[in-house]
Amino acid sequence: MEMGLMSLRSSDSPLCGKSVSFANRSPEVLDEGIVHKSSQSTPCSGRGILKKPKRTEISFPVKKLKFRMLADYTFDICEDAPVYLGAVLQYLVTEVISLAGETANNARKFKIKPRHLQMVFQNHEELCELMIGEDNSIANA
């Protein structure tokens, strides 16, 4: 049996008995159309390994969220939980800021002020439901 340049066998990978050869293909595209980003898989590709926030395009600090979750809860957390939490927080902040910007624009103001945020939480049903609580000072003000 011939072993070609950079070929994989079923014993080396979970390809279910298929032999994949990269001799005539670019190294980023496999048989099934799966694209592997070389910057994520190997540190020697020139760009280096991308960190979680860069890879997921999240602007919230994933590492700080993870440490905060570990400090607040005694049980173990999944590796993807802080990434998901960061994505949810980023979505909520983006939604609130865009609605507050529209409110400020309707009031012919150039700056978003606390009053605009308060009006967003009072007028938007879903955000008002999200902010309901005993210590809530925004929606009940």
N, C-alpha and C positions, 0 to 999 in steps of 0.2 A: 504494500500500500504506500502511495506517494504522499509525503508530507510537504505541502507547498509552503511558500513564504507566508508567514504569519497566518497559519490555518488553525482552526479550532476543531476539536473533536468533542463528542458528547461527554466523554469522561472529564474534560477540562471545563465545560460550561453547560448550563442548563438549556441547550438548544434542541433537546429531544432527538438525538441521533443524527442531526444535520451537520454536515461539514461546511464551514464557511471559510472562504479564502478571500483575502484582501489584496491579492497580487495585482489585479486589474482594476480595482476600484479605489476611490479616494478613501482614506482611513476614517472619515466621519460618517459614511453612509453604509449601512449593512443591507443584507438581502431583503429583509422585511420592510424596508423603508424607514427604519428606526435611525434617528440622527443622534449621534453621541457628540456632545460638545467637548472638544479636547481640552478646553480650559478648565473644565470641571473634573476631568478624570485624571489628568496627569499634571504634576507641578512643573514639568520641564517643557511645557508647550510655549513658553515665552510670556504668557500673560499671568501665569500663576493660578492657584486655586482661588475661585471666587468664594467670598464669605457668604453666609446665609442671607444677610440683608441685600447684598448685591445680586445674588442669584435669584431671590424672590422679589426684588424691587420693592422692599419694604423700608420705609424711612424710620420706623420705630426701632429702638435698640433691642434686638432679639436677645442678646446676652444678658442685658439688665432685666428684661422681662423674665427670663429663665431664673435668674438668681432671686428675683422678687417672688416668683411662684414657689421656688424651693424654700424660701424663708417663711412664707405665709402658711404653707401646707407641709405637713410632715411626711406625706406619702410620696412615692416616686411619680414623676411626670414623664410623659412621652417626649421624645426629642422634637417632634413637630408641634407640640402644644404652644410653645412661645412664639413660633412663627405664625401659627394660626391666630393667636391672640393679637399679635402685632398687626396682622392684616385686617382683623375686625376693628381694632382701634383706629387704624389709618382710614378705613372706610367711613367710620362714624365721624371722625374729625373732619374729613373732606366734605362729607354731606352737610355737617353743621356749618362749616365755614362758607360753603357755597350758598346755603340758604340765608345765612347772616349777611353775606355780600349782596344778595338780591334785595334783602330788606333794607340795607343801608342805601343801595342804589335807588330804591323806590322812595326813600326819604330824602333823596338828593344829597347824601353825605358821602364823603370820600373815605372815611375811616369806619371800621366796624367797632362799635362801642358795646359795652355790656347790655345796654338797653336793646340793641338789635339781637343779641344772643337770647335775651329773655323773651323777646317777641317770637323768635323762631321756636323755642320750646313750648310756648303757650299756643301757637297757631298750628303746629304740626302734630297730628294725632299720634303717630307712631313714636316720635321722639318724646312726646309728653308721657306716653305709657312707659317708655324706657326709663324715664327720670322720676317716676313716682316712687316715693319712699318717705320715711319719717324725717330724715335729716336733709331732705331735698329743699334747697333754697331757690333754685332757678324756676322750676315749673309752678311752684305754689306762691311765688312772690307777687 
